[in-house]
Amino acid sequence: MLTLKGRTIEAQTEPVVGATLLELAQRAGIDWQFNCSRGTCARCRCIVTEGASHLEESTDAEWDRLGPDELDAGYRLGCQARIASPGTISAVNRTYF
């Protein structure tokens, strides 16, 4: 199960291997903040509170925007965090502004 929380809406949906957290949030009607969906604005920044092992490795865009401290703390970019395997995943949109 995938639990995503946006600004005011939280929903559960099925994780889809190959999809990003942002794509799935949009499909579920969650008010997940974003501007570019390319990993440059970082507005889709989120904290993965459960199931980070079910996501693909961090992308170069995430390393450029977030850096090692945030990545180590569990932060990802929703547009870059792609599901690698089914499982329980929870993430909360935590934009900088």
N, C-alpha and C positions, 0 to 999 in steps of 0.2 A: 504494500500500500504506500502511496505517495501522499504526504500531507504538505500542503503549501499554504503559507500565510502571506498575504499582501498587506497593503496599508490598512484596510478595514475588513477584508474578506478572507476567510480561511476555508479551504475545501480539501477533500480527499479524492484522489483519482488513482487509476492504475498507472504504474510506471511503464513507460514505453521505451524499450531499449533503442538507443540511437537518437532519442529526442532530448532537447535541452529542458532545463527546469523552466525557463522563460516560455518556451513553446507550450509546455503542458499547463503552465499557469494561465496563459492566454486562452487555451482551449477550455479550461475550467471556469473562465469568467472571473478570475482573481485579479484584483487591482494591483498588479505587480508593476512597479515603476520601471520605466526604461525609456531611452531615447533612440539609440542607434542599432541595437542588436548585433553589433560587430565586436564588442569588447573594448571600445574606445571611451565611452562616456562614463562607465562604471555605475550608472544609475540603477542597474539591475542587481547590484551587489546584494548578497544574501549570506546568511550564516546557516550552515548545514548542521543541524543539531542531532541528527541520527542518520546512519546509513551512508556516510561519506565513502565507504569502501565499495559501494555500488555505482559510483560515478567514475568516469574516465579521469585520467591524470589531468592536472591543471595545464592550461594552454599557455603559450607565450604571451598572449594578450592579458591573461590573468596575472602572470608574473610581472608584466610591465605596469599594470594598473594597481595591483594589490600588494605585491611584495611578499617576502617570506614571512614576516610577522603575522600579517593578516591570514595568509594561506595556512600557516601552522595553527592559527586559532580557529580554523574551520570556515573562513570566509571564501566565497566563490563568486563569480559573475554568473548570473542566471542564464545569460545568453551563451555562455561557454561551457557551463557544467552539464555535460551530456551523460545520460544514463548508460552504463556499461553492462549492468546485469540486474535482473529483477530482485526485489527485496524491499524492506521497509526503509523509507527515506523521508526525512522531515527537513524543511527549509523555511526560513523566514526572510522576507525581503527587508534589507537593512541599508537603504540608500544613505549616502553621506549628507544629503540635504532634503 
